[in-house]
């Protein structure tokens, strides 16, 4: 759980010459901003920052050019102006307009899933803790909002489970085990009533499986039993 890591990039500030082995003060502040949460000014909803461990993926959006997917969304969905200039972005107003325009289509935040649960619906959600594009904190935030709205874990555990994947990047990839079968787990739950207590994920090196690790229903985490290889999922338990 990277939220337990209290890393401050200030420890990397240059003590002498500004070179590739350290960060200057502006870079340190930029990194702190990436890790920190922002707040949507209209509903006062926190927008979580990225987590420690996601840094190797920051190059997808951290360069001099704006991130293409985000720019196109604002050009063609939010402002409906192909000439919109991302340098004119004003967080205090434009983020509010973006959510209003989306109208819970992409940014689906409705926590009341009673109708879905009442008709026997089952939901498995997953997110990589090292996702460098969409904050994994947003999935945890949504899970907790459903928890609060629906009356606690005992009310939702038979219908909805969240699995956080340590070391997994955006939808896959990353340093952690990131290959797993959520569809079969969902089929077993829907068709046979077998709720997933864990889902085994694997990582391959040179075409061979080099590590397996259980993904656990949030807020449980994979805990080493104390014996055997740490590359074998059998030596971990969810708790």
Residue pairs with C-beta under 8 A, 6 or more apart in sequence:
1 129
1 164
1 166
1 221
2 51
2 52
2 53
2 129
2 130
2 166
3 51
3 137
5 51
5 52
5 53
7 35
7 52
8 32
9 23
9 27
9 28
9 31
9 32
9 35
10 28
10 32
12 22
12 23
12 28
13 22
13 23
13 24
13 25
13 28
14 22
14 23
14 24
15 22
18 24
23 31
33 49
34 49
34 50
34 58
35 49
35 50
35 51
35 52
36 49
37 46
37 47
37 48
37 49
37 137
38 46
38 47
38 49
38 91
38 95
39 45
39 46
39 47
40 46
40 47
40 95
40 96
40 99
41 91
41 92
41 95
41 96
42 96
42 99
43 99
45 109
46 141
47 95
47 135
47 138
48 135
48 136
48 137
48 138
48 140
48 141
49 135
49 137
50 58
50 131
50 132
50 135
51 129
51 130
51 131
51 135
51 136
51 137
53 129
53 130
53 166
53 167
53 175
54 129
54 130
54 131
54 132
54 169
55 132
56 130
56 132
56 169
56 175
57 130
57 131
57 132
57 133
57 169
57 170
57 174
58 132
60 67
60 132
60 133
61 67
61 70
61 132
61 133
66 86
70 86
71 84
71 86
73 98
74 84
74 86
74 89
74 94
74 98
75 81
75 82
75 83
75 84
76 82
77 101
77 102
78 94
78 97
78 98
78 101
99 107
104 110
109 142
109 145
111 142
111 145
111 146
111 148
111 149
111 150
112 149
112 150
113 121
113 123
113 146
113 149
113 150
113 156
113 159
113 160
114 150
116 123
116 159
117 150
117 156
117 159
117 160
120 190
121 159
122 159
122 160
122 186
122 189
122 190
123 159
123 160
123 161
124 160
124 161
124 163
124 182
124 185
124 186
124 189
124 196
125 139
125 142
125 143
125 160
125 161
125 162
125 163
126 139
126 162
126 163
126 164
126 165
126 180
126 182
126 215
127 134
127 136
127 138
127 139
127 140
127 162
127 163
127 164
127 165
128 136
128 164
128 165
128 167
128 168
128 169
128 170
128 171
128 172
128 174
128 176
128 178
129 136
129 164
129 165
129 166
129 167
129 168
129 176
130 136
130 166
130 167
130 168
130 169
130 174
130 175
130 176
131 168
131 169
131 170
131 171
132 169
132 170
133 170
134 170
136 164
139 162
139 164
140 162
140 164
140 218
143 160
143 162
143 218
146 156
146 160
147 153
147 156
150 156
157 195
157 217
158 195
161 195
161 196
161 217
161 218
162 217
162 218
163 182
163 196
163 199
163 215
163 216
163 217
163 218
164 215
164 216
164 218
165 176
165 177
165 178
165 180
165 201
165 215
166 176
166 177
166 213
166 222
167 174
167 175
167 176
167 177
167 178
168 174
168 176
168 177
168 178
168 201
169 178
172 178
172 179
175 203
176 201
176 203
176 213
177 201
177 202
177 203
177 211
177 212
177 213
177 215
178 201
178 203
179 201
179 202
179 203
179 204
180 199
180 200
180 201
180 202
180 215
181 199
182 199
185 196
185 199
188 194
188 196
189 195
189 196
196 217
197 217
197 238
198 214
198 215
198 216
198 217
198 222
198 238
199 214
199 215
200 212
200 213
200 214
200 215
200 233
201 212
201 213
201 214
201 215
201 233
202 209
202 211
202 212
202 213
203 209
203 210
203 211
203 212
203 213
204 210
210 231
211 231
212 231
212 232
212 233
213 222
213 233
213 236
214 222
214 233
214 236
214 237
214 238
215 222
216 222
216 238
216 239
217 238
220 238
220 239
221 238
221 239
222 233
222 236
222 237
222 238
223 236
223 237
223 238
223 239
224 230
224 235
224 236
225 235
225 236
225 237
227 235
228 234
228 235
229 235
